[in-house]
Amino acid sequence: MTPARPDVSKDLPPAVVDRTRRSAGSAVVLSELLRRFGGDLLSVANTFDADRQVSGLAVYDSLNDQDDVCGSVLLAVGSDVASPASIELVTAMTQRGAAAVVFRTSGPAPIDLVTAADDVGAVLLVAPVEATWVHLATMLRVSISAGPQDAIGGVALGDLFGFANALAEEVGGSVTVEDEYFRLMAYSSVTDDIDEPRKQTILGRHVPDRFLKVLQRKGVLQQLAHDDDVVAVEAVREAGLRARLAVGVRAGGELLGFIWVADQGHPLHSDAATALRRAAQAAALHIMHYRRSQRAESEIHRELLQEVLEGRGSADVTAAQIGLHREVDYVVLAVEAADATTLTDRLLRAVELYCSMFTNRAQCTNVGTRVYAVIPGLRDAEEMRRFSVGGAKRIEEALHVGVRIAYSAHRGGAERLAELRREADRAMRVLLHREDADVAGLEDVRAEATVLELLDVMRQRPHLQVGKLRELVDLEYERSAPMLRTLRAYIDHFGDVAAASQAMVVHPNTFRYRLRRAVALLDVDLTHPEERLVLALQLRLDPRAQRLEPA
């Protein structure tokens, strides 16, 4: 038996709430839910009403009144089962209509909690501490939603693999179900006689670009995007592409994905197109149920990844819960849209899509408007740069807006992810100050990143800004700005008057005249290394000293 681990529920995000609800008519009774779930992972600690209706899942949020728990199984994330507060929680949530409350514990539920649950008519469920909250949430959500049967082979809604297998038998071909970005969601059982596009799609979890380009040239993708009917695709022998049928799956006018049916070395059944047309209607329900369960799981997953990247809680334990390991080398990428109006969700999906084309082990989340990707398998700085440049190009094409991508200087295991995120952030800060680059690793811009941090220190300590430059700064703008820019250009170009004057777009003689005036006014020795360094830093704090602005 696996030894009980210490309870780390307090380290999990309490504010992740799945607000998905199902209608009362499709709710599952508690006894059936427990049967589907299995007693080894979830058991009842008190007497209970076996016919109680369960219609959703909620996660305890200590900062929210949570009036929306009616009919839900509530996960008591962050709650200590042995604390008196657990009795208050069970009482309050039951009064608000919660169908049951789940605690994790290494042993039986405390007797006073069981008694209190009986007194208020609550259902008290317990799970072992080695079961993660993420796993419990996913299993409960699937168990709650796997109820109704559809018209394709009696497959439970949301079971896309069962749906694909049932449809494959009906049409006599191999089936893949993809989302609107051609990412693989499910496929029918693989036979030995499948063509290369299907094989590569299954292996890569995404339709390879070269096959998408073939389909685009033939106009197939355009038809699927705008036509609700089944599209017949002729074989393209030079691409290894066999004949296919395809149809878009829509709900309320929204494109949810595609179903593809390929022959397996013999013609499809004569009524395959009719069956596929009918299946597209059922598939919409399947995909929506599938997305519903995946979305809630993804939200919890992203919250946990945020914790790891921000260095909150027990990083090692949280990282292990979401499949990040100490022995794997990861790189952290930071991605930001140039247009502040770009929705973060759209940017996050675009980053996830690009990363999924490289590896199915990448993980993405956002902190504010900035999206982070944790990528395994990038071997060196050159490969990091190629991946980032390719990502910037793909994401810009998808969103029609410029993006900046910064990446960490190093690679490391799960325990270093917070450090690697800080490295990516430092590189991103430099990109946000520059107009000549959209992609950079910290190693590329370390000097600039260091200067920006030194300037932060100087801003926080005003006495470091005091010096000879103050005389010039205190002059009125028309007199001070040209001399400030001249000084900065001279220092930045190592005393090369020709290069400095060219950068300022002034004649060299005009540059020399201004430099002499500035040096005389300040009584500064530009040959003195320390004095020159202090001047260079102080000049960067004044917006009038931008060296490339024409004077």
N, C-alpha and C positions, 0 to 999 in steps of 0.2 A: 504493500500500500504506500502511496506517495506521502511522505511526511508533510504535516500541515505547515504552511508558510505563515509568517507573521501577517496580520491583517493590514493591507496597504490601501484599503478603500478610501481612507482620508486623503490620499494623494491623487485620487481620480477627480476629473472635473465635475462638479455638482450641477452645473447649469446646462447640461446637454439634455434636452427634452424632446422626445419624439411626439409631435402633436398630430401624427397621422391617426385618424379614427376610421373605423368601419361602421357601417350602418347596423342598427340593432338586429335587423333581420338576418345578418350574416355572422353574428357573434358566435363564438364557440363556447360550449359549457365547460366549466372548470375541470370536471372529471375527464372529459375528452382531451383537454389541453394537457393535463398531467400524463395521460396515456401516451400522447404523441411525444411528450418531452422526455419521458423516461425517469424512473424513480431514482436512478443512481446519481443524477445531477440535480434534481429538485424534488423535495418531499414536503408533505404537509405536517406542521408541528402541532396542530390543534384540531378540534372537531370542526367540520366545515360543511357547507352546503354544496353538494356535488353538482347541482343544477345551476349554480350561479353563472351568469353570463359574463364573458370576458370579450371586450371589443377593441382593446388597444394596449399599448405599452407606454409607460411614463418613467422618467428618471427623477429621483428626488432632487429638488432645488431648494436649498436652505434660504436663498435670497428672493424666492418668489412665492406668492400665496398659493399657487397651483390649484386654481379652481377647476381645472380641466382634466382631472384624474378620474372622472366618473366612468366606471366600467373597465378601468385599466388595471393591469398588473403593475405595481409601483416597485422599481428597484431602489432600495434604500442605500444608494451610493453615499459613502462618507459617514455612515451611521454605525456606531458601535452597538452590537446586539446586546451587550451587557450593561449599557448605560441606561439610566432612568429616562433619558431623552427618547429612547426607542419606544417606550410605552406611549409617550405624548405623540410621537410620530404616527404610530399605528392607530391611535384613537382619532387623531385629527384627519388622517387620510381616509379612514373608513367612514367617518361622518360626511366627508365630501364625495363619497361614492366609489372609492377605490375597490376593485374586486378582490385584490389580494396584495400583500406586501411581502417582498423578498429580502431576506438578510443573508449574509454569508457568515458562517460560523464553523469553528473547528470541532464542535461537539453539539449536543442537544441545545435547543433554545432554552434560555433561562425560564424557570417555572413562573416567575412573576410576569414575564412578558406573555407567556402562553395563557395565563389566567386573565390578564388584561384583554387579550385578543378575544377570548371566549366571551368576556363580559360585554364587549361592544359589537359582537357579531362579525369580527374580522377574520379573514383567512390568513394565517401566518405560514409562509413558505420559507424553507431554509435550503441553502446550497453550500457545498464545501468551500473552504477558503481558497483551495487550489483552482477553483473555477473562476476565470476572469469575468469581470462585469461585461466586457465586450462580447465574450462568448455567450454569456447568459442572455444578453439583450438580443443577439442575433438568433439564438435558438428559440426564444420566446416569440419573437416577431414572426419567424417562419411557422412555428406551431400554431399561432393565432390565425394567420392568414391562409394556411393550407386547408381550406374547407370546401368551397364549392367545386363542382366538376364542370368542365367545359365540353364543347361538342366534338373535340378531336380526341378520340380514344379514351375519354373519361379521365383526362390528366388534370391534377389539381392546379388551380390558378397559381402562377408564379413558377411552376416547375418547367422552365424553358427547355431543359434537356429532355424531359419526358415528352414535351410537346414536339420537339424536333424529331425524336424517334418515331412518334406516332404518325407524324406527317410523312416521314421518309417511307414508312411502310405503305401509306395510302397512295403515294405518287410513284413509288418505284425508283427513287433516286436518293442521293445524299443531300442532306439539308444543313444549312448554316443560318443562324439568326445573328444579325449584326445591328449595332446601334446606328444612329444617324451619322457617326464619324467613321463607320466601317470597322469599328472595334468588335471583335467576336464576343458574343454573349453566350451562345450555346451552339451545339452541333449534334447531329445524329451519330450513332455508333459508327466508328470508322471501319471501312472494309479495305481489303487489300487493293481494290481497283478504283483508286481515286486519282484525279488529275493533280498536277503540281500546284496550281493556285489554291486549291482547297487544302492541300497538305501544308503549304507555307502559311496559310491563314491560321490553321490550327496551331502550328508550332509557334508562330509569332504573335498570336492573339489579335491580329490585325491584318486586313487585306494588304499585301505588299504594294508599294507604289507602282512598280512596273506593270502590274495587272490593272490597277486603277487607271493608269494612263491609256492602256489598250481599250478599256471600256469607255473611257472618255472620248477617245478618237472615234469610236464607233457610235457615239451618241447615246449609249445606254444609260450613263449616269444622269444625263439631262432628262431623258424620258422618265426615269424613276423619280426624279425630283419633282416633276410637274404632272405626271400621269398617275392616276389611281389604279390603272389596270395592270394586268400581268404583262411583262416584257419578255419576249423571246430573244435569246442571245445566241447567235451562231457560233460554231466552233472556230477558234483561231489557232490553227495547228502550230504555227511558228512560235506561239507563246505558250503552248502546252495547255490551252484552254479548251475544254470540251463544251458542247452545247449546254445551255442552261435556261431555266426560267427564273425570273426574279419579280418581286413585287415590293412596293413600299408599304410600310405599316403606318397608318395614321390614326389619330384620335382627335376629334374636334378641329380638324384642319392642320394639326401639328404633326410633323414627320417624326416618328419615334424610332424608326429603323428599317431594316430590309430582311426579307427572307429570300434565300437563294436555293434553288434545287438543281443539282448537276446530275447528268447521267453517269452511271457506273459501268460503262462499257456496253450498255444496251439501252434502247429507247425508253423514255419515261412512259408511264401508263397513258392511255389515250385521253383520259379525263383529268390529267395532272393539272392543267391550267385552271380548270373549274375548282378542283380541290384546293389549289394554292390561293385562288381568289377568296374562297370561303375561309381558308385558314388565316388570311391576313386580318380578317375581322376579329377572330378569336385571339390572334397574336397580340392585338392592341391591349386586350385585357391582361394577357400574360406579362407583357413588357411593363405595363403600369404597376402591376403587383410586384414584379421583380425589382423595378426601380424603387418602389416604396420601401422594400426591405433593405435594398442596398444603400439607399440614401441615408437612412437612420444609422445604419452600421458605419457608413463613411463619416458621418458627423462625429460620432464618438471616436472613431479612429483618428480623425484630424485633430480633435481636441487633445488626444493623448500625444500625438506627434508635436503639437504646439508646446505641450509641457516639456517634452524632451529638448526641443530646440531652445526653449527659454531657460532651461536648467532648473525647472521647478520640480518639487517632489523628489521621489526616488527614481532618478533617471534610468538606472540599470533595470529596475523592475518594470517600469512603464515601457521602456524600449522593448523588452522581451515580450511584453503582452501584444505588441503590434508587429512582431516579427523582425525587429532590428537586433543585430548581434555584435558582440564585442570583437569577434574574430574576422568580421567582414570590413573591408575598407570602403568608406563612403565619402562622397564629395557632396557639399551643400551648395546649391545654386539659389540665388535670390533673383527674382524676376519682377520688374515693375513696368507698368504701361506708361508711355510718355504722355498720354492723354488722361488727365485725372478723372474724366467722366466715364472711362471704361469700367464696366461692372467687374468687381473682383471675382465673382462666380464665373464669368465668361473667361477671364484670364486664367483662373485655376483650372477650368476644364481644358483649355487649350494647352496649358503646360502638361497636364496629366496625359492628354492625348499624345503629345510629342514624346514624352518620356516612355510611354507604353510601347512605342515603336522601337525603342532601344532595348528595354528590358521590362519584364512584368514584375520586377522586384523594386522598382522605383516607388517612392511614397511622396505625396505632395500635401501641403496645407497652406494656409495663409495666416499672416499676423497683420491685421489691418488691411491695407490695400496691397501689401507686398506678399507675393507668393514664393514659397520655398519648396525646392525639390531635393530629396535625399536620394542620391544615385549611387548604386554599387557598380563596381566593375570598370570604372575609368582608370586607366593604368598610369598615366603621367600627365604633365601639364599640357602637352600638345594635344592629347586626346580630349582633355577637359575643354580646351579652347575650340576644337573642331565641333564637339557636341554642342557647346554654347552658341557658336556662330550659326550652326544649322538650326538650333532651336529658335534663335532670334528671327531668322528668315521665315521659318514655318509659322511661327506664332503671329508674326506681322501679316503674313498672307491670310491667315485664318481670321484675324480680328480687324484687319485694315487699319491698324494703328501701330506706331512705332513702340518698341519695347527695349528695355535695357536688361542685360543679364550679367550678373557678377557671380563669381564662384570662389570658393575657399582656396587658400594657398596650399593646404595640405589635405591628405586623406586620413581617415581614422575610423575606429570602431564606434559602436553606439554610445559609449561613455564620453566620446569627444564631440558629439554632435552640437552641443551648445557652443563650444569653442569654435567649431567650423562655421556655424551660423554667424558668429561675430566677425569672423574673417570675411565672409561673403558680404556682410553689411558694411564693413569698412571699404571694401572695393566698390560697392554700390554708391556709397557716399561720394567717392571720387567721380564716378560716372555722372552723377547728378550735378556735379560742378563743372563738367566738361561738355563741350558741344562736338568734339571730334571723335568720339568713340561711343559705341553702344554695348560692347562686350569687353570684359576685363576680369582677370583673376587678381587676387590681392598681390601676388608676386609681381605682376606687371606694373602695379601702381602703388607699391608699398611706400615709396618716398613721399608721394603726394598725400597718401592717407596719414602718414606720420605728421606731416606739416599741418594738416587739418586738425589733428588732435592737439598739437602744440598750440595752435591758435585758440582752441577751446579753453586750454589752461590760461592763456593770456587774457581772454575775455572774462574768465572767472576771477582773475587777480589783476585788478586795474593798475596796481603799482608796476606791473611788468610792461605796461604800455607807456610809462613815463620815460622820457629821454630827450635827446636832441631833436628828434623828429617833431616833438610837440610844437616847437616854434613855427614850423612850416604848416602843420595841421591847423593851427589857430588862425592862420591868414584867411582872408575871404576866398571863396571858391575860385574866382577868376584868376587869382594870383597863385593859389596853392596847387590846383589840380595839375597844370602842365609840369610844374617842378616835381611833384610827387610821382607822376607817371615817368618822368625822365629818370629819376633816381631808380625806380624799380626796373625799368628797361635796362639801364646800365648794369645794375647788379645781376639781373637775370641773364644777361649776355656776356658775363665775365669781363666787362670793360671794353667789349668790342663795339666801338661807336658806330661803325658802318652798319652792323647788324641791328643794333638797338634803334638807331634812327629810322632804318627801313621798317622795323616792326611798328614804330609809332607814326610812320608816314610823314616824316618831317625831314628837312634838309639837314645833313650832318653838322653844318655850321650853327644852325638854329639849336640843334641838340646840345652842342658843346657850350653854347652861350647859357642855356637853361641849367645845364649841369654845373657850370661855374657859379652861377647865382645861388643855386641850392646849396652847394658845398660851402660858399662864403657865408650864407645866412645861418647855416647850422653849425659851422665850424667843426665839420666832421672829417675824419680821416678814412677815406675809402680804401686805403691800403691795409688797414688794421682788420684782421680776420674776424675777431669777436664783434667789433663795432659794425662791420658789414653784415654779419649774421643777424644781429639784433635789428638792424635797419630793415633787412629783408623780411623778417617776420612781422615787424610793426607795419610795414608798408602794405602787407597783405590784409591787414585789418581795416584799412581805409578804402572804401569803394572808389575814391577819386584816383587811386593809384593803379587802376587797371592798365597794364602796359600796352595792350593792343588797340586801345581806343584812340583814334586820331585826335591830336591836340589842336 
